[in-house]
Amino acid sequence: MSNRKANTSTKRPERKISWTWLGVLLPIAAVIALVIAGRGSDGTTTAVVEPGTNAATFELPTTAGTTVALSDALAEGDALIYFSMGVGCDGCFAQIPEVEGALADRGIAFLPVMIQPRDLVAATAAEWGIDIPILIDEDRSVSKAYDMLGKNGHTDRPFHSIAIVRQDGSLAFEKTYDTMFVPVDEMMADVDGVLG
């Protein structure tokens, strides 16, 4: 009889442990499934944009000491807003001259946005030989308006994302790339697929 009690007492903790592990593993599996479901086969995420969705308007200071409004850029045609991690990310800065040139060839305005202080971004841009004004979204209001925070584990800043805005002010496309540097041909294929 004492043997039965001993066996019973040793089996109960095993059941509790297995239920505990199940309670831990199921939520983790659910989160992983949601992440995979929201990602493309190449590891990127593309937001579905409803036709006729208006892009959030904004006016931001730049590294050049000027102010740029989205409406100013759209007066010339379509625009691509490039949200990036900014200072501390070499790929973010290396990306800018390539994208700027490719978009200029297509007549599309280029608006790079970073969230760090203006002087810090300006100094880093100068080190890279970048003279295009970078828009400063230090309070992250524009990044939030375009839902660019919380991507790829970066809750406090964007991660290599683009938003394409048509000249009429409608939001045409949004995409977050899953890499520190996006080959310009890949990004332009997305641009041409939307605006071409």
C-alpha positions as a Markdown table, in Angstrom:
| # | Residue | x | y | z |
|---|---|---|---|---|
| 1 | Met | 0.0 | 0.0 | 0.0 |
| 2 | Ser | 2.8 | 2.4 | 0.8 |
| 3 | Asn | 4.3 | 1.5 | -2.6 |
| 4 | Arg | 1.2 | 2.5 | -4.4 |
| 5 | Lys | 1.1 | 5.9 | -2.6 |
| 6 | Ala | 4.8 | 6.4 | -3.6 |
| 7 | Asn | 4.0 | 5.6 | -7.2 |
| 8 | Thr | 1.0 | 7.8 | -7.3 |
| 9 | Ser | 2.9 | 10.8 | -5.8 |
| 10 | Thr | 5.6 | 10.5 | -8.4 |
| 11 | Lys | 3.2 | 10.4 | -11.3 |
| 12 | Arg | 1.3 | 13.6 | -10.4 |
| 13 | Pro | 4.2 | 16.0 | -10.7 |
| 14 | Glu | 5.0 | 14.5 | -14.2 |
| 15 | Arg | 1.5 | 15.4 | -15.3 |
| 16 | Lys | 1.8 | 19.0 | -13.9 |
| 17 | Ile | 5.1 | 19.4 | -15.7 |
| 18 | Ser | 3.7 | 18.3 | -19.1 |
| 19 | Trp | 0.7 | 20.6 | -18.8 |
| 20 | Thr | 3.0 | 23.5 | -17.8 |
| 21 | Trp | 5.2 | 22.9 | -20.9 |
| 22 | Leu | 2.1 | 22.7 | -23.1 |
| 23 | Gly | 0.9 | 26.0 | -21.6 |
| 24 | Val | 4.2 | 27.6 | -22.5 |
| 25 | Leu | 4.7 | 26.1 | -26.0 |
| 26 | Leu | 1.3 | 26.6 | -27.4 |
| 27 | Pro | 1.4 | 30.5 | -27.2 |
| 28 | Ile | 4.9 | 30.5 | -28.6 |
| 29 | Ala | 3.8 | 28.3 | -31.5 |
| 30 | Ala | 0.8 | 30.6 | -32.1 |
| 31 | Val | 3.1 | 33.7 | -32.2 |
| 32 | Ile | 5.5 | 32.0 | -34.7 |
| 33 | Ala | 2.5 | 31.0 | -36.9 |
| 34 | Leu | 1.2 | 34.6 | -36.9 |
| 35 | Val | 4.7 | 36.0 | -37.8 |
| 36 | Ile | 5.1 | 33.5 | -40.6 |
| 37 | Ala | 1.6 | 34.1 | -42.0 |
| 38 | Gly | 2.3 | 37.9 | -42.2 |
| 39 | Arg | 5.6 | 37.4 | -44.1 |
| 40 | Gly | 6.3 | 36.8 | -47.7 |
| 41 | Ser | 8.4 | 33.9 | -48.9 |
| 42 | Asp | 11.4 | 36.3 | -49.1 |
| 43 | Gly | 11.0 | 37.3 | -45.4 |
| 44 | Thr | 9.4 | 40.7 | -46.1 |
| 45 | Thr | 6.0 | 42.1 | -45.1 |
| 46 | Thr | 3.8 | 43.9 | -47.5 |
| 47 | Ala | 0.8 | 45.8 | -46.2 |
| 48 | Val | -2.4 | 45.6 | -48.2 |
| 49 | Val | -3.4 | 49.1 | -49.1 |
| 50 | Glu | -7.1 | 49.7 | -49.8 |
| 51 | Pro | -7.6 | 51.6 | -53.1 |
| 52 | Gly | -8.3 | 55.3 | -52.3 |
| 53 | Thr | -6.6 | 55.3 | -48.9 |
| 54 | Asn | -5.2 | 58.7 | -48.3 |
| 55 | Ala | -1.5 | 59.0 | -47.2 |
| 56 | Ala | -0.9 | 60.7 | -43.9 |
| 57 | Thr | 0.2 | 64.3 | -44.6 |
| 58 | Phe | 3.2 | 65.7 | -42.8 |
| 59 | Glu | 5.8 | 68.4 | -42.7 |
| 60 | Leu | 9.2 | 67.6 | -41.2 |
| 61 | Pro | 12.5 | 69.4 | -40.5 |
| 62 | Thr | 15.5 | 68.1 | -42.5 |
| 63 | Thr | 19.2 | 67.7 | -42.0 |
| 64 | Ala | 19.7 | 70.7 | -44.3 |
| 65 | Gly | 17.9 | 73.0 | -41.8 |
| 66 | Thr | 14.8 | 73.3 | -44.1 |
| 67 | Thr | 11.3 | 71.9 | -43.8 |
| 68 | Val | 9.8 | 69.5 | -46.3 |
| 69 | Ala | 6.1 | 68.7 | -46.6 |
| 70 | Leu | 4.7 | 65.7 | -48.4 |
| 71 | Ser | 2.5 | 68.1 | -50.4 |
| 72 | Asp | 5.6 | 69.8 | -51.8 |
| 73 | Ala | 7.0 | 66.5 | -53.0 |
| 74 | Leu | 3.7 | 65.5 | -54.5 |
| 75 | Ala | 3.5 | 68.7 | -56.5 |
| 76 | Glu | 6.2 | 67.3 | -58.7 |
| 77 | Gly | 4.7 | 63.7 | -59.0 |
| 78 | Asp | 4.7 | 60.5 | -57.1 |
| 79 | Ala | 6.8 | 60.1 | -54.0 |
| 80 | Leu | 8.6 | 57.3 | -52.1 |
| 81 | Ile | 9.1 | 57.6 | -48.4 |
| 82 | Tyr | 12.0 | 55.6 | -47.1 |
| 83 | Phe | 11.8 | 54.8 | -43.4 |
| 84 | Ser | 15.0 | 53.4 | -42.0 |
| 85 | Met | 16.7 | 52.5 | -38.7 |
| 86 | Gly | 19.1 | 55.5 | -39.3 |
| 87 | Val | 22.2 | 56.2 | -37.3 |
| 88 | Gly | 24.1 | 53.0 | -36.4 |
| 89 | Cys | 22.9 | 51.2 | -39.5 |
| 90 | Asp | 25.5 | 51.5 | -42.3 |
| 91 | Gly | 23.1 | 49.9 | -44.8 |
| 92 | Cys | 20.5 | 52.7 | -44.2 |
| 93 | Phe | 22.9 | 55.3 | -45.4 |
| 94 | Ala | 24.5 | 53.3 | -48.1 |
| 95 | Gln | 21.0 | 52.8 | -49.5 |
| 96 | Ile | 20.2 | 56.4 | -50.0 |
| 97 | Pro | 22.4 | 57.4 | -53.0 |
| 98 | Glu | 21.4 | 54.4 | -55.0 |
| 99 | Val | 17.7 | 54.8 | -54.4 |
| 100 | Glu | 17.9 | 58.6 | -55.0 |
| 101 | Gly | 19.5 | 58.0 | -58.4 |
| 102 | Ala | 17.1 | 55.3 | -59.4 |
| 103 | Leu | 14.0 | 57.3 | -58.4 |
| 104 | Ala | 15.3 | 60.5 | -60.1 |
| 105 | Asp | 15.5 | 58.5 | -63.4 |
| 106 | Arg | 11.8 | 57.7 | -62.9 |
| 107 | Gly | 10.7 | 61.2 | -61.9 |
| 108 | Ile | 9.8 | 60.1 | -58.4 |
| 109 | Ala | 10.4 | 62.2 | -55.3 |
| 110 | Phe | 12.6 | 60.6 | -52.6 |
| 111 | Leu | 11.9 | 61.3 | -48.9 |
| 112 | Pro | 14.3 | 59.5 | -46.6 |
| 113 | Val | 13.1 | 59.6 | -43.0 |
| 114 | Met | 15.1 | 58.9 | -39.8 |
| 115 | Ile | 14.1 | 59.3 | -36.1 |
| 116 | Gln | 17.4 | 60.4 | -34.5 |
| 117 | Pro | 18.3 | 64.1 | -33.7 |
| 118 | Arg | 19.0 | 66.3 | -36.7 |
| 119 | Asp | 22.7 | 67.0 | -35.9 |
| 120 | Leu | 23.5 | 63.3 | -35.4 |
| 121 | Val | 21.8 | 62.3 | -38.6 |
| 122 | Ala | 23.4 | 65.2 | -40.5 |
| 123 | Ala | 26.9 | 64.3 | -39.2 |
| 124 | Thr | 26.5 | 60.7 | -40.2 |
| 125 | Ala | 25.1 | 61.6 | -43.6 |
| 126 | Ala | 28.2 | 63.9 | -44.2 |
| 127 | Glu | 30.5 | 61.0 | -43.3 |
| 128 | Trp | 28.8 | 59.0 | -46.1 |
| 129 | Gly | 28.9 | 61.9 | -48.6 |
| 130 | Ile | 25.1 | 62.2 | -48.6 |
| 131 | Asp | 23.9 | 65.7 | -49.5 |
| 132 | Ile | 20.2 | 65.0 | -50.0 |
| 133 | Pro | 18.2 | 66.3 | -47.1 |
| 134 | Ile | 17.0 | 63.6 | -44.7 |
| 135 | Leu | 13.7 | 64.2 | -42.9 |
| 136 | Ile | 13.8 | 64.1 | -39.1 |
| 137 | Asp | 10.9 | 62.4 | -37.4 |
| 138 | Glu | 12.3 | 62.6 | -33.9 |
| 139 | Asp | 8.9 | 62.3 | -32.2 |
| 140 | Arg | 8.1 | 59.3 | -34.5 |
| 141 | Ser | 4.6 | 60.8 | -35.3 |
| 142 | Val | 5.1 | 60.2 | -39.1 |
| 143 | Ser | 6.5 | 56.7 | -38.5 |
| 144 | Lys | 3.5 | 55.9 | -36.4 |
| 145 | Ala | 1.1 | 57.4 | -38.9 |
| 146 | Tyr | 2.5 | 55.1 | -41.6 |
| 147 | Asp | 2.6 | 52.1 | -39.2 |
| 148 | Met | 6.3 | 51.7 | -39.5 |
| 149 | Leu | 7.2 | 51.0 | -35.9 |
| 150 | Gly | 7.3 | 47.5 | -34.4 |
| 151 | Lys | 8.6 | 45.8 | -37.6 |
| 152 | Asn | 11.2 | 43.0 | -37.4 |
| 153 | Gly | 11.6 | 43.4 | -33.6 |
| 154 | His | 12.3 | 47.2 | -33.7 |
| 155 | Thr | 9.6 | 48.7 | -31.5 |
| 156 | Asp | 11.2 | 52.2 | -31.2 |
| 157 | Arg | 12.2 | 52.8 | -34.8 |
| 158 | Pro | 11.4 | 51.8 | -38.4 |
| 159 | Phe | 13.2 | 49.0 | -40.2 |
| 160 | His | 13.9 | 49.5 | -43.9 |
| 161 | Ser | 10.4 | 50.2 | -45.0 |
| 162 | Ile | 8.9 | 52.1 | -47.9 |
| 163 | Ala | 5.6 | 53.8 | -48.6 |
| 164 | Ile | 4.7 | 54.9 | -52.1 |
| 165 | Val | 2.4 | 57.8 | -52.4 |
| 166 | Arg | 0.7 | 58.8 | -55.7 |
| 167 | Gln | 0.6 | 62.4 | -56.8 |
| 168 | Asp | -3.1 | 62.5 | -55.9 |
| 169 | Gly | -2.1 | 61.8 | -52.2 |
| 170 | Ser | -3.3 | 58.2 | -52.2 |
| 171 | Leu | -1.2 | 55.6 | -50.5 |
| 172 | Ala | -0.3 | 53.0 | -53.2 |
| 173 | Phe | 2.0 | 50.6 | -51.4 |
| 174 | Glu | 3.8 | 49.8 | -48.2 |
| 175 | Lys | 6.6 | 47.2 | -47.6 |
| 176 | Thr | 9.1 | 46.3 | -44.9 |
| 177 | Tyr | 12.2 | 44.5 | -46.1 |
| 178 | Asp | 13.8 | 41.9 | -44.0 |
| 179 | Thr | 17.4 | 43.0 | -44.6 |
| 180 | Met | 19.8 | 45.7 | -43.6 |
| 181 | Phe | 20.4 | 46.7 | -47.2 |
| 182 | Val | 18.0 | 46.2 | -50.1 |
| 183 | Pro | 19.5 | 45.8 | -53.6 |
| 184 | Val | 18.3 | 48.8 | -55.6 |
| 185 | Asp | 17.0 | 46.5 | -58.4 |
| 186 | Glu | 14.7 | 44.7 | -55.9 |
| 187 | Met | 13.3 | 47.9 | -54.5 |
| 188 | Met | 12.8 | 49.4 | -58.0 |
| 189 | Ala | 11.0 | 46.2 | -59.1 |
| 190 | Asp | 8.5 | 46.9 | -56.3 |
| 191 | Val | 8.3 | 50.6 | -57.4 |
| 192 | Asp | 7.8 | 49.7 | -61.1 |
| 193 | Gly | 5.2 | 47.1 | -60.2 |
| 194 | Val | 3.1 | 49.7 | -58.4 |
| 195 | Leu | 3.7 | 52.8 | -60.5 |
| 196 | Gly | 5.0 | 51.4 | -63.8 |
